[in-house]
Amino acid sequence: MELNVLRATETWQQAGAYYVRIQGMARQHHITLREEFDEHDTPDTKYIVLLDGNFPVATCRLYALPDEEIPTVMFGRIVVLPEYRKHGLGRTVVMEAEKWARDLGFQKAALDSRDVAVGFYEKLGYTGDYSRTVKSWAFTCIHMEKNLV
């Protein structure tokens, strides 16, 4: 695998993030495009995209949480294509998102983890806030945070 990291800010780069999300989540979990793509997917949204050569294989979305006491970034839509899972790419995409968030001046990262992935994020230093659990039709998610400084 020839891994390349892309800080996607342009439409053509964001298309790689959208591809991974459609193939790795929407298709697999029967999520409609309207449910997968929300108000946080805009032309100004930032995405980390991991490429195997030139092919997008993993992604993470980043956007600011405006009403926090310290500058906080929300990571979301963290997806690795099924055939690329179990190779450390989830860890890599989150770590690259953290680096970019630090470069952008964020001091804290937040994410909403599917309940089955909480242990994965705990290994990366995130702490769960079980008082902020969200249950949707498809998943139960736990709010998690990590200081970036």
mmCIF file of the C-alpha atoms, coordinates in Angstrom:
data_MODEL
# 
_entry.id   MODEL 
# 
loop_
_atom_site.group_PDB 
_atom_site.id 
_atom_site.type_symbol 
_atom_site.label_atom_id 
_atom_site.label_alt_id 
_atom_site.label_comp_id 
_atom_site.label_asym_id 
_atom_site.label_entity_id 
_atom_site.label_seq_id 
_atom_site.pdbx_PDB_ins_code 
_atom_site.Cartn_x 
_atom_site.Cartn_y 
_atom_site.Cartn_z 
_atom_site.occupancy 
_atom_site.B_iso_or_equiv 
_atom_site.pdbx_formal_charge 
_atom_site.auth_seq_id 
_atom_site.auth_comp_id 
_atom_site.auth_asym_id 
_atom_site.auth_atom_id 
_atom_site.pdbx_PDB_model_num 
ATOM 1   C CA . MET A 1 1   ? 0.000   0.000  0.000  1.00 0.00 ? 1   MET A CA 1 
ATOM 2   C CA . GLU A 1 2   ? 1.273   3.443  -1.000 1.00 0.00 ? 2   GLU A CA 1 
ATOM 3   C CA . LEU A 1 3   ? -0.365  5.680  1.628  1.00 0.00 ? 3   LEU A CA 1 
ATOM 4   C CA . ASN A 1 4   ? -0.791  9.390  0.908  1.00 0.00 ? 4   ASN A CA 1 
ATOM 5   C CA . VAL A 1 5   ? -2.485  11.952 3.156  1.00 0.00 ? 5   VAL A CA 1 
ATOM 6   C CA . LEU A 1 6   ? -4.637  14.646 1.592  1.00 0.00 ? 6   LEU A CA 1 
ATOM 7   C CA . ARG A 1 7   ? -5.959  17.682 3.458  1.00 0.00 ? 7   ARG A CA 1 
ATOM 8   C CA . ALA A 1 8   ? -9.006  18.051 1.257  1.00 0.00 ? 8   ALA A CA 1 
ATOM 9   C CA . THR A 1 9   ? -10.427 21.551 0.892  1.00 0.00 ? 9   THR A CA 1 
ATOM 10  C CA . GLU A 1 10  ? -11.273 21.674 -2.809 1.00 0.00 ? 10  GLU A CA 1 
ATOM 11  C CA . THR A 1 11  ? -14.311 20.049 -4.420 1.00 0.00 ? 11  THR A CA 1 
ATOM 12  C CA . TRP A 1 12  ? -12.329 17.515 -6.425 1.00 0.00 ? 12  TRP A CA 1 
ATOM 13  C CA . GLN A 1 13  ? -10.495 16.457 -3.241 1.00 0.00 ? 13  GLN A CA 1 
ATOM 14  C CA . GLN A 1 14  ? -13.702 16.338 -1.184 1.00 0.00 ? 14  GLN A CA 1 
ATOM 15  C CA . ALA A 1 15  ? -15.121 13.936 -3.761 1.00 0.00 ? 15  ALA A CA 1 
ATOM 16  C CA . GLY A 1 16  ? -12.692 11.348 -2.377 1.00 0.00 ? 16  GLY A CA 1 
ATOM 17  C CA . ALA A 1 17  ? -14.164 11.771 1.110  1.00 0.00 ? 17  ALA A CA 1 
ATOM 18  C CA . TYR A 1 18  ? -17.688 11.457 -0.285 1.00 0.00 ? 18  TYR A CA 1 
ATOM 19  C CA . TYR A 1 19  ? -16.748 8.303  -2.188 1.00 0.00 ? 19  TYR A CA 1 
ATOM 20  C CA . VAL A 1 20  ? -15.371 6.623  0.946  1.00 0.00 ? 20  VAL A CA 1 
ATOM 21  C CA . ARG A 1 21  ? -18.447 7.611  2.947  1.00 0.00 ? 21  ARG A CA 1 
ATOM 22  C CA . ILE A 1 22  ? -20.863 6.300  0.332  1.00 0.00 ? 22  ILE A CA 1 
ATOM 23  C CA . GLN A 1 23  ? -18.993 3.019  -0.155 1.00 0.00 ? 23  GLN A CA 1 
ATOM 24  C CA . GLY A 1 24  ? -17.895 2.454  3.453  1.00 0.00 ? 24  GLY A CA 1 
ATOM 25  C CA . MET A 1 25  ? -20.986 3.548  5.387  1.00 0.00 ? 25  MET A CA 1 
ATOM 26  C CA . ALA A 1 26  ? -24.030 4.472  3.308  1.00 0.00 ? 26  ALA A CA 1 
ATOM 27  C CA . ARG A 1 27  ? -23.994 1.329  1.175  1.00 0.00 ? 27  ARG A CA 1 
ATOM 28  C CA . GLN A 1 28  ? -22.980 -1.000 3.991  1.00 0.00 ? 28  GLN A CA 1 
ATOM 29  C CA . HIS A 1 29  ? -25.573 0.287  6.488  1.00 0.00 ? 29  HIS A CA 1 
ATOM 30  C CA . HIS A 1 30  ? -28.327 1.265  4.013  1.00 0.00 ? 30  HIS A CA 1 
ATOM 31  C CA . ILE A 1 31  ? -28.038 4.964  4.861  1.00 0.00 ? 31  ILE A CA 1 
ATOM 32  C CA . THR A 1 32  ? -29.638 7.343  2.358  1.00 0.00 ? 32  THR A CA 1 
ATOM 33  C CA . LEU A 1 33  ? -27.584 10.142 0.844  1.00 0.00 ? 33  LEU A CA 1 
ATOM 34  C CA . ARG A 1 34  ? -29.854 12.667 2.638  1.00 0.00 ? 34  ARG A CA 1 
ATOM 35  C CA . GLU A 1 35  ? -29.009 11.015 5.977  1.00 0.00 ? 35  GLU A CA 1 
ATOM 36  C CA . GLU A 1 36  ? -25.274 10.691 5.265  1.00 0.00 ? 36  GLU A CA 1 
ATOM 37  C CA . PHE A 1 37  ? -24.720 14.235 4.008  1.00 0.00 ? 37  PHE A CA 1 
ATOM 38  C CA . ASP A 1 38  ? -25.877 16.984 6.352  1.00 0.00 ? 38  ASP A CA 1 
ATOM 39  C CA . GLU A 1 39  ? -25.485 20.693 7.058  1.00 0.00 ? 39  GLU A CA 1 
ATOM 40  C CA . HIS A 1 40  ? -21.826 20.164 7.971  1.00 0.00 ? 40  HIS A CA 1 
ATOM 41  C CA . ASP A 1 41  ? -20.943 19.084 4.431  1.00 0.00 ? 41  ASP A CA 1 
ATOM 42  C CA . THR A 1 42  ? -20.322 22.374 2.664  1.00 0.00 ? 42  THR A CA 1 
ATOM 43  C CA . PRO A 1 43  ? -17.789 23.669 0.149  1.00 0.00 ? 43  PRO A CA 1 
ATOM 44  C CA . ASP A 1 44  ? -15.856 25.075 3.147  1.00 0.00 ? 44  ASP A CA 1 
ATOM 45  C CA . THR A 1 45  ? -15.745 21.822 5.114  1.00 0.00 ? 45  THR A CA 1 
ATOM 46  C CA . LYS A 1 46  ? -12.336 20.247 5.616  1.00 0.00 ? 46  LYS A CA 1 
ATOM 47  C CA . TYR A 1 47  ? -11.677 16.530 5.221  1.00 0.00 ? 47  TYR A CA 1 
ATOM 48  C CA . ILE A 1 48  ? -8.686  14.291 5.705  1.00 0.00 ? 48  ILE A CA 1 
ATOM 49  C CA . VAL A 1 49  ? -8.572  11.720 2.915  1.00 0.00 ? 49  VAL A CA 1 
ATOM 50  C CA . LEU A 1 50  ? -6.136  8.816  2.948  1.00 0.00 ? 50  LEU A CA 1 
ATOM 51  C CA . LEU A 1 51  ? -5.184  7.596  -0.490 1.00 0.00 ? 51  LEU A CA 1 
ATOM 52  C CA . ASP A 1 52  ? -3.740  4.266  -1.544 1.00 0.00 ? 52  ASP A CA 1 
ATOM 53  C CA . GLY A 1 53  ? -1.762  5.735  -4.419 1.00 0.00 ? 53  GLY A CA 1 
ATOM 54  C CA . ASN A 1 54  ? -4.451  7.959  -5.931 1.00 0.00 ? 54  ASN A CA 1 
ATOM 55  C CA . PHE A 1 55  ? -7.458  5.947  -4.690 1.00 0.00 ? 55  PHE A CA 1 
ATOM 56  C CA . PRO A 1 56  ? -9.398  7.260  -1.638 1.00 0.00 ? 56  PRO A CA 1 
ATOM 57  C CA . VAL A 1 57  ? -9.637  4.634  1.121  1.00 0.00 ? 57  VAL A CA 1 
ATOM 58  C CA . ALA A 1 58  ? -10.334 6.503  4.405  1.00 0.00 ? 58  ALA A CA 1 
ATOM 59  C CA . THR A 1 59  ? -11.684 9.859  5.539  1.00 0.00 ? 59  THR A CA 1 
ATOM 60  C CA . CYS A 1 60  ? -12.495 12.129 8.476  1.00 0.00 ? 60  CYS A CA 1 
ATOM 61  C CA . ARG A 1 61  ? -14.558 15.344 8.443  1.00 0.00 ? 61  ARG A CA 1 
ATOM 62  C CA . LEU A 1 62  ? -13.507 18.389 10.527 1.00 0.00 ? 62  LEU A CA 1 
ATOM 63  C CA . TYR A 1 63  ? -15.532 21.434 11.507 1.00 0.00 ? 63  TYR A CA 1 
ATOM 64  C CA . ALA A 1 64  ? -15.484 23.961 14.342 1.00 0.00 ? 64  ALA A CA 1 
ATOM 65  C CA . LEU A 1 65  ? -17.884 23.769 17.282 1.00 0.00 ? 65  LEU A CA 1 
ATOM 66  C CA . PRO A 1 66  ? -18.655 27.464 17.726 1.00 0.00 ? 66  PRO A CA 1 
ATOM 67  C CA . ASP A 1 67  ? -20.116 27.642 21.252 1.00 0.00 ? 67  ASP A CA 1 
ATOM 68  C CA . GLU A 1 68  ? -17.318 25.969 23.200 1.00 0.00 ? 68  GLU A CA 1 
ATOM 69  C CA . GLU A 1 69  ? -15.189 27.662 25.886 1.00 0.00 ? 69  GLU A CA 1 
ATOM 70  C CA . ILE A 1 70  ? -11.945 26.646 24.186 1.00 0.00 ? 70  ILE A CA 1 
ATOM 71  C CA . PRO A 1 71  ? -11.434 26.238 20.407 1.00 0.00 ? 71  PRO A CA 1 
ATOM 72  C CA . THR A 1 72  ? -12.938 22.816 19.677 1.00 0.00 ? 72  THR A CA 1 
ATOM 73  C CA . VAL A 1 73  ? -13.079 20.831 16.461 1.00 0.00 ? 73  VAL A CA 1 
ATOM 74  C CA . MET A 1 74  ? -15.645 18.131 15.734 1.00 0.00 ? 74  MET A CA 1 
ATOM 75  C CA . PHE A 1 75  ? -14.426 15.042 13.916 1.00 0.00 ? 75  PHE A CA 1 
ATOM 76  C CA . GLY A 1 76  ? -17.051 13.028 12.145 1.00 0.00 ? 76  GLY A CA 1 
ATOM 77  C CA . ARG A 1 77  ? -17.850 10.673 9.351  1.00 0.00 ? 77  ARG A CA 1 
ATOM 78  C CA . ILE A 1 78  ? -14.662 8.736  10.121 1.00 0.00 ? 78  ILE A CA 1 
ATOM 79  C CA . VAL A 1 79  ? -14.748 5.877  7.630  1.00 0.00 ? 79  VAL A CA 1 
ATOM 80  C CA . VAL A 1 80  ? -12.325 3.318  6.222  1.00 0.00 ? 80  VAL A CA 1 
ATOM 81  C CA . LEU A 1 81  ? -13.338 1.248  3.198  1.00 0.00 ? 81  LEU A CA 1 
ATOM 82  C CA . PRO A 1 82  ? -14.160 -2.321 4.316  1.00 0.00 ? 82  PRO A CA 1 
ATOM 83  C CA . GLU A 1 83  ? -11.331 -3.925 2.339  1.00 0.00 ? 83  GLU A CA 1 
ATOM 84  C CA . TYR A 1 84  ? -8.810  -1.563 3.993  1.00 0.00 ? 84  TYR A CA 1 
ATOM 85  C CA . ARG A 1 85  ? -9.900  -2.099 7.592  1.00 0.00 ? 85  ARG A CA 1 
ATOM 86  C CA . LYS A 1 86  ? -7.629  -3.752 10.175 1.00 0.00 ? 86  LYS A CA 1 
ATOM 87  C CA . HIS A 1 87  ? -4.526  -2.064 8.714  1.00 0.00 ? 87  HIS A CA 1 
ATOM 88  C CA . GLY A 1 88  ? -4.311  0.901  11.101 1.00 0.00 ? 88  GLY A CA 1 
ATOM 89  C CA . LEU A 1 89  ? -5.893  3.392  8.710  1.00 0.00 ? 89  LEU A CA 1 
ATOM 90  C CA . GLY A 1 90  ? -8.577  4.433  11.210 1.00 0.00 ? 90  GLY A CA 1 
ATOM 91  C CA . ARG A 1 91  ? -5.851  5.398  13.658 1.00 0.00 ? 91  ARG A CA 1 
ATOM 92  C CA . THR A 1 92  ? -3.899  7.164  10.917 1.00 0.00 ? 92  THR A CA 1 
ATOM 93  C CA . VAL A 1 93  ? -6.854  9.210  9.660  1.00 0.00 ? 93  VAL A CA 1 
ATOM 94  C CA . VAL A 1 94  ? -7.732  10.369 13.203 1.00 0.00 ? 94  VAL A CA 1 
ATOM 95  C CA . MET A 1 95  ? -4.106  11.261 13.993 1.00 0.00 ? 95  MET A CA 1 
ATOM 96  C CA . GLU A 1 96  ? -3.822  13.238 10.741 1.00 0.00 ? 96  GLU A CA 1 
ATOM 97  C CA . ALA A 1 97  ? -7.072  15.055 11.581 1.00 0.00 ? 97  ALA A CA 1 
ATOM 98  C CA . GLU A 1 98  ? -5.648  15.898 15.022 1.00 0.00 ? 98  GLU A CA 1 
ATOM 99  C CA . LYS A 1 99  ? -2.457  17.301 13.428 1.00 0.00 ? 99  LYS A CA 1 
ATOM 100 C CA . TRP A 1 100 ? -4.452  19.493 11.065 1.00 0.00 ? 100 TRP A CA 1 
ATOM 101 C CA . ALA A 1 101 ? -6.749  20.634 13.882 1.00 0.00 ? 101 ALA A CA 1 
ATOM 102 C CA . ARG A 1 102 ? -3.703  21.692 15.928 1.00 0.00 ? 102 ARG A CA 1 
ATOM 103 C CA . ASP A 1 103 ? -2.324  23.556 12.896 1.00 0.00 ? 103 ASP A CA 1 
ATOM 104 C CA . LEU A 1 104 ? -5.685  25.370 12.668 1.00 0.00 ? 104 LEU A CA 1 
ATOM 105 C CA . GLY A 1 105 ? -5.468  26.418 16.338 1.00 0.00 ? 105 GLY A CA 1 
ATOM 106 C CA . PHE A 1 106 ? -7.933  23.995 17.909 1.00 0.00 ? 106 PHE A CA 1 
ATOM 107 C CA . GLN A 1 107 ? -7.201  22.935 21.479 1.00 0.00 ? 107 GLN A CA 1 
ATOM 108 C CA . LYS A 1 108 ? -9.779  20.171 21.875 1.00 0.00 ? 108 LYS A CA 1 
ATOM 109 C CA . ALA A 1 109 ? -11.282 17.508 19.610 1.00 0.00 ? 109 ALA A CA 1 
ATOM 110 C CA . ALA A 1 110 ? -14.737 16.023 19.964 1.00 0.00 ? 110 ALA A CA 1 
ATOM 111 C CA . LEU A 1 111 ? -16.453 13.145 18.177 1.00 0.00 ? 111 LEU A CA 1 
ATOM 112 C CA . ASP A 1 112 ? -19.538 11.002 18.491 1.00 0.00 ? 112 ASP A CA 1 
ATOM 113 C CA . SER A 1 113 ? -18.426 7.371  18.434 1.00 0.00 ? 113 SER A CA 1 
ATOM 114 C CA . ARG A 1 114 ? -20.610 4.439  17.579 1.00 0.00 ? 114 ARG A CA 1 
ATOM 115 C CA . ASP A 1 115 ? -20.887 2.403  20.765 1.00 0.00 ? 115 ASP A CA 1 
ATOM 116 C CA . VAL A 1 116 ? -18.991 -0.480 19.145 1.00 0.00 ? 116 VAL A CA 1 
ATOM 117 C CA . ALA A 1 117 ? -15.974 1.781  18.473 1.00 0.00 ? 117 ALA A CA 1 
ATOM 118 C CA . VAL A 1 118 ? -15.596 3.469  21.884 1.00 0.00 ? 118 VAL A CA 1 
ATOM 119 C CA . GLY A 1 119 ? -12.631 1.233  22.814 1.00 0.00 ? 119 GLY A CA 1 
ATOM 120 C CA . PHE A 1 120 ? -10.845 2.207  19.598 1.00 0.00 ? 120 PHE A CA 1 
ATOM 121 C CA . TYR A 1 121 ? -11.097 5.914  20.438 1.00 0.00 ? 121 TYR A CA 1 
ATOM 122 C CA . GLU A 1 122 ? -10.153 5.332  24.076 1.00 0.00 ? 122 GLU A CA 1 
ATOM 123 C CA . LYS A 1 123 ? -6.870  3.839  22.829 1.00 0.00 ? 123 LYS A CA 1 
ATOM 124 C CA . LEU A 1 124 ? -6.301  7.120  20.968 1.00 0.00 ? 124 LEU A CA 1 
ATOM 125 C CA . GLY A 1 125 ? -6.785  9.122  24.173 1.00 0.00 ? 125 GLY A CA 1 
ATOM 126 C CA . TYR A 1 126 ? -10.457 10.065 23.915 1.00 0.00 ? 126 TYR A CA 1 
ATOM 127 C CA . THR A 1 127 ? -12.733 10.025 26.966 1.00 0.00 ? 127 THR A CA 1 
ATOM 128 C CA . GLY A 1 128 ? -16.423 9.184  26.707 1.00 0.00 ? 128 GLY A CA 1 
ATOM 129 C CA . ASP A 1 129 ? -19.191 11.316 28.180 1.00 0.00 ? 129 ASP A CA 1 
ATOM 130 C CA . TYR A 1 130 ? -21.991 8.796  28.626 1.00 0.00 ? 130 TYR A CA 1 
ATOM 131 C CA . SER A 1 131 ? -24.412 11.554 29.675 1.00 0.00 ? 131 SER A CA 1 
ATOM 132 C CA . ARG A 1 132 ? -24.266 12.668 26.023 1.00 0.00 ? 132 ARG A CA 1 
ATOM 133 C CA . THR A 1 133 ? -25.348 9.416  24.385 1.00 0.00 ? 133 THR A CA 1 
ATOM 134 C CA . VAL A 1 134 ? -27.366 9.758  21.188 1.00 0.00 ? 134 VAL A CA 1 
ATOM 135 C CA . LYS A 1 135 ? -29.545 6.946  19.837 1.00 0.00 ? 135 LYS A CA 1 
ATOM 136 C CA . SER A 1 136 ? -30.587 7.153  16.227 1.00 0.00 ? 136 SER A CA 1 
ATOM 137 C CA . TRP A 1 137 ? -32.472 4.686  14.076 1.00 0.00 ? 137 TRP A CA 1 
ATOM 138 C CA . ALA A 1 138 ? -29.194 3.048  13.046 1.00 0.00 ? 138 ALA A CA 1 
ATOM 139 C CA . PHE A 1 139 ? -26.605 3.581  15.791 1.00 0.00 ? 139 PHE A CA 1 
ATOM 140 C CA . THR A 1 140 ? -26.034 4.441  19.416 1.00 0.00 ? 140 THR A CA 1 
ATOM 141 C CA . CYS A 1 141 ? -23.277 7.047  19.708 1.00 0.00 ? 141 CYS A CA 1 
ATOM 142 C CA . ILE A 1 142 ? -21.246 8.216  22.710 1.00 0.00 ? 142 ILE A CA 1 
ATOM 143 C CA . HIS A 1 143 ? -19.801 11.736 22.804 1.00 0.00 ? 143 HIS A CA 1 
ATOM 144 C CA . MET A 1 144 ? -16.025 11.655 23.302 1.00 0.00 ? 144 MET A CA 1 
ATOM 145 C CA . GLU A 1 145 ? -13.385 14.347 23.729 1.00 0.00 ? 145 GLU A CA 1 
ATOM 146 C CA . LYS A 1 146 ? -9.620  14.753 23.799 1.00 0.00 ? 146 LYS A CA 1 
ATOM 147 C CA . ASN A 1 147 ? -7.358  17.709 24.628 1.00 0.00 ? 147 ASN A CA 1 
ATOM 148 C CA . LEU A 1 148 ? -5.058  18.499 21.728 1.00 0.00 ? 148 LEU A CA 1 
ATOM 149 C CA . VAL A 1 149 ? -2.583  20.691 23.632 1.00 0.00 ? 149 VAL A CA 1 
# 
